[in-house]
Amino acid sequence: MMRGVRLILPMLMAAAFACRVSADPRRPKAVPKSALWVGGSDGGAFVLVSSAVKPPAKFDAQIFHENGEVWYRGPLQLDPPGGKAPDVADRAIYLGWDGEKLILTDGRLLLPIRKPH
């Protein structure tokens, strides 16, 4: 039984890793080299978020479609606020961009800052 587990476990781990990691699509010239690909084989976005503009919650971001079109450019704020600021240079913290917000793996969001009317 232990031999079977030792044979199957590495295969299961490799399959799980392969599902989580996908190759980045070709980077358009309009997308900065420092932008991170956040997504999978079915789509995603290039994300470039700088460190906090005004710690601990405000960040400057550029989000690009995989064709290089700018989807969003401007400040983002952490929601819910407080806690340790995310390491925005770490690709692993991002789940994805849903067209309105960056979703982080810890359940928090980076939301555009709306100006009051």
N, C-alpha and C positions, 0 to 999 in steps of 0.2 A: 504494500500500500504506500509506504513512504517513497519507494522508487517511482511510482506513478505520479505522486504529488511533485517530486523533484523534476520530473519530465514535463509535466503540464504547467506548473507555475511559471517558468520562464516564458513559455509561449503566451500565456494569458497576459503577463506583464507587457510583453512586446506588442501584443494586439491592442491593449489599452493605450499604450504610448503612441502607437501609430494613429489611433483615432483622435487623440488630443493634439498631435502636432501635424501640421500640414505645411507643405512648401509654400513660401511666399510667392505671390504672383509676380510677374515682371513689373518692376517699378518704373512708372512713367517719369519722364524728365522733370515734370512739374512738381514731383513729390520729393522733398528733401531726403537725403540719404539717412538722416537720423530718425526719420519717421518709422514707427514700428508697424508691422502688419498685424492686425487683430482680426482674426476670422479663421475660416476653414475653407475647404474645397468648394463649398457652395456660395462663398462670398464673404465680404468683410470690408474693412476700411484700413487705410494707413492713418496712424495716430501719432501726433507730435504734441506732447504736453510738456511744458516747462515747469520748473519748480515753482513753488508758491510765489505769487506776486506780492501778496500780503498774508504772511503766515497767520494762522495755520490752514486757511481754507480756500484761498483763491489761486487759480492756476491760469496760465495762458495756453490756449490750445489751437491746433489746426487739425481738422479731420478731412481726409481726402478719399474720394471714391477710388476704386481700383483703376479707373481710367485716368486719374489725375485731377479730376474736377474737385474744386473746393466745396465740401459739404457744410463746413462750419469753420469759422475763424473768430476767436474772441475769448473772453474770460469764462472760466468754469468755477463752480464752487462745490465743495464736498457736502453731500447730503446722506445721512444726517451729519451736521457739523460736529466738530470736536474729535477727540481721539487722536491717535497718531496719524500724521499725514502719510498718504501712500507714496511709495517710491515710484514715481511716474516714469522712470527710465526702465523699469522692470516689466517686460512684456507679459509676464505671468499674472500680473494683477488685473489685467483686462479680460472681461468676457466678451465685450463687443459694443458696438455703436448701434443704437436702434433708430437713428435718424433724429433723435432729440436729446439723447443723453448717453454718456459712457457708463457702462455697467461694469462694476468691479467685482472680482471674485469673492471679496469679503462681504458682499451684500450691499455695500454703499454705492452711491452714484456720484458722478461728476456732472452737474447740471449747468446749463447756460445761465448766466446772471441776467435777469430781466430788469430793465430800468423801469422805475415806477412812472406811471402816466401822469 
